[in-house]
């Protein structure tokens, strides 16, 4: 299957793929300093889509210098909040207007369904820009009625706080939601008056670059948003750069720890959204008509390449057989195919590397004695497709139960009593998300309080909203993105005290 043979590709997508893509630095599209490029591929076919500029440390340095100028001296620094609001809102509107183009480009670069990429990834990215556009005019300090115990009797003071931008923000995003993670990072940062240098994942750089064109079209001053495509070394250069004031990262826990080490030099602020191995707890009194499809969505959405994926499925023992077979049955009916086929529900893994990684976990699970009720192997003989896989007979210590697989694989385990389930659900180094299914509202809230997770969903899964903070307990991260808390990540408080 070639690009030409798939469903109709929008003329603008073809045009975008028709030339090598460059870096966005200081409002200009430029080649990398080395002149080198790297390829990006369609994971449904393994076919090359286009070449992208290979940014490295020198390019990061140029981008940081541009972001610094824009922050200190550019019009951005003097712009009124409502002017920032209008520019950011315009990006949301442009995304909505071009949602079909973004959806197709994301489908080609990442493998996900074009329809989902249009509605969920692009639609939500537009919502994120509009939500944070509104925040531009709502960032407030406070006045404080100070006592000043050591001041002379009768003296008076006017004390207040200002919330100011942090400065130049380095942002490093992964490949599972390339456009959406870019929006989550850039929108709150610029709403708060910062400037950014963003590095997309090497597997999926294209939609971030197309988004870069929208900042130009919306009328942003040069240097406010800079985009440097490249590999991990470019990310490392951002994390270590002495003129970057903050680094925000979404990706593996392993690299998250490297970011923390790299940030030590100038003690830049760090926020991290890392891996997960989230428990999804199904009690016997759950409404199975919603719990079965909901639990399927919990681990299969985005082909399992979701940090929140509910990949440890704990089912109360009295319904374990019935429930796991129902989930396996539903999984076996999922339509697998390329993202550009409108009937596709499950696309390929993003890369050969990710395909190999998931395949290794399938072998390890079977070697550890687990049994696949459905799936357990590659699908087809082209592209990086894996069958949805439901494992039972899983040992709690085996790698399929403990480690993040990041593929369409769930490990189901039975539990026998409400009071014990939180302990097994919390038995993980991660704490990103959790699901609970029950008709008993008290049991649901009791369990929600016991689970060590940044997001808990009751009788639903993947229930995100731009206004709800998102992030992890334990090794799933530092800080919270989305909602008002993201404005906290991108501002710092200054205390001002005036003797009257
Ligand atoms: O992630 P990396 P990978 C998990 C998931 C997946 C595994 C590996 O389990 O199977 O991580 O994926 C940049 N300094 N998640 O290898 O390497 C890299 O270029 C600075 C969970 O793709 O963490 C990319 O832009 N940056 C996750 C980004 O980090 C570095 C999403 C993420 O890549 C760097 C993705 C370095 N030293 C994977 N090395 C989630 N939380 O949603 C690499 N990068």
Boltz pocket constraint, residues with backbone or C-beta under 6 A from the ligand:
constraints:
  - pocket:
      binder: B
      contacts: [[A, 172], [A, 173], [A, 174], [A, 175], [A, 176], [A, 199], [A, 200], [A, 201], [A, 202], [A, 230], [A, 231], [A, 232], [A, 233], [A, 234], [A, 235], [A, 236], [A, 237], [A, 239], [A, 250], [A, 251], [A, 252], [A, 253], [A, 255], [A, 256], [A, 258], [A, 259], [A, 273], [A, 274], [A, 275], [A, 276], [A, 305], [A, 306], [A, 307], [A, 357], [A, 404], [A, 405], [A, 406]]
      max_distance: 6.0
